[in-house]
Structure formats: structure tokens, C-alpha cells
């Protein structure tokens, strides 16, 4: 009898979140949600997770990192869900958090966005200091709020758009890890001069292949990089394998759970992990 009671209790707990959701789910909401675009649904699910996790990362290496989020803001961000679950850009995160073996203490990010990597790394002491570049003024303001929210001001500096001279902000290149994610501008600011200046750094570059004349620009960049670095070619990894492990998502539909993992990219992305020769 005791065994049966345990089974009943376990099964009740398993379905409890779904039954609560079902109780509050009207025919009107069902019809409304069926008409959503992918982006609108992604945004709705993202903000639902903001409320569940109280705007803070619960899982993964950046656990405890907080974000300043206003649902009514003109800036709409779709990836908070994967932030809070520690699933966002997992392949890149795995490289970044394992740099102590290379005795790297400084982190530089071109295209910092809201600070997922930069703040997460500093708050959790994977690096001692960070220099951040963010072109978008509104996002830069949110980034600065997030830095203060996590009490990382003493260890982080924020600048606007990264230019070809970004390397002048780097102290001790041999102790520095650089992450570059600037939506195609990598082909403009990474030239012979700037690459020569960071040749002692470890560098990860996200390649954005939708620019004009991509093949020629990419080959030109590779030719310069290969002069100074060994390159590991990395494809994007996602959190699909882990998504069903999170109890907080038990009541979410299959579509919504898997949508959390999507980073809404046009195709598989290519990253270059450049290691000094």
C-alpha cells in the first residue's frame, strides 16, 4: 500500500504543473496562441521564463547572473529563456570557461549585447577583468545596467562600437581571450594590422556568412589568421539534448520547449577558435 501511495504522489507531482496551466487556459488563449508568428511565440515564452526564473540564470557555468528586463521596453530580446537555462551558445561557453589552463585572465568581447558571456564570466570568476564593446546605444545602456546589477563595475569596462583600433584597449595580449560577434563587421575590422596586434591572444570569431562577396572576404580573413594562429573550426551546438531535463518546463508544449533552444539563426553557424602559434 505504501508503495502505491508513493507512486500516486510521484505521478501527481509529475502532472501538477500541466494541470495548473490547463486550469487557467481558455479557448480564447488557445486560438490566440495558434495565430502567433514564431517570433511572437518565442518572445512570449522568453518572458514567461523571465518570470519563472526572476530574471536570473539558474543553471550552467554562469549561474546567478542577473538581468535587468522590462517587458514593455522597445528592445525585444528572444533568447532570455536559453540564458536562464544555461543553454545559450554552449559550444562557445565550454571554450571560454576552460581558459585557466592557458593562464588567461582578461576577457574582451566585441558585440557584447546584454552581457551573457562577459558578465557571467566575471561574476563567476573565470576571468579577472573584461572589456566590452557594444554598438547599439539602447543595448549598451542595458548592458551597463546589468553590470551594475551584478556588482561587476570594478572589473568591467564598456565602450561603444569596436573599430579597427579596438586592440588599443587590450592590456597584456598574452593573457587575453577575445570573443568577436559583430554581425559581419569582423571582415572590416580584422585586417593585417589589427590581427597582428592581437596575435598573442586567444580569439573566437563568429563568422556571419550573409555579407556581400562573402567567399572572397572569408578567404582573405582566413589567409591572414592562418599566418599567426592555429584554427579550430567549430559548428554551433545547442541545448536540444538537455531541454527535457528541466523540471520547470514540464508543463510547456513540445513546440515551446524546443523553441527555447532556438537562437533563430539562418543556418548552422561557423566559429573560428584561433590559438596563437
C-alpha positions, 0 to 999 in steps of 0.5 A: 500500500505504501508503495502505491501511495508513493507512486500516486504522489510521484505521478501527481507531482509529475502532472501538477504543473500541466494541470495548473496551466490547463486550469487557467487556459481558455479557448480564447488563449488557445486560438490566440496562441495558434495565430502567433508568428514564431517570433511572437511565440518565442518572445512570449515564452522568453518572458514567461521564463523571465518570470519563472526564473526572476530574471536570473540564470539558474543553471550552467557555468554562469549561474546567478547572473542577473538581468535587468528586463522590462517587458514593455521596453522597445528592445525585444530580446528572444533568447532570455529563456536559453540564458536562464537555462544555461543553454545559450551558445554552449559550444562557445561557453565550454571554450571560454570557461576552460581558459585557466589552463592557458593562464588567461585572465582578461576577457574582451568581447566585441558585440557584447549585447546584454552581457551573457558571456562577459558578465557571467564570466566575471561574476563567476570568476573565470576571468579577472577583468573584461572589456566590452564593446557594444554598438547599439546605444539602447543595448549598451545602456542595458548592458551597463545596467546589468553590470551594475546589477551584478556588482561587476563595475570594478572589473568591467569596462564598456565602450561603444562600437569596436573599430579597427583600433579596438586592440588599443584597449587590450592590456597584456595580449598574452593573457587575453581571450577575445570573443568577436560577434559583430554581425559581419563587421569582423571582415572590416575590422580584422585586417593585417594590422589589427590581427597582428596586434592581437596575435598573442591572444586567444580569439573566437570569431563568429563568422556571419556568412550573409555579407556581400562577396562573402567567399572572397572576404572569408578567404582573405580573413582566413589567409591572414589568421592562418599566418599567426594562429592555429584554427579550430573550426567549430559548428554551433551546438545547442541545448536540444539534448538537455531541454527535457531535463528541466523540471520547470518546463514540464508543463510547456508544449513540445513546440515551446520547449524546443523553441527555447533552444532556438537562437533563430539563426539562418543556418548552422553557424561557423566559429573560428577558435584561433590559438596563437602559434 
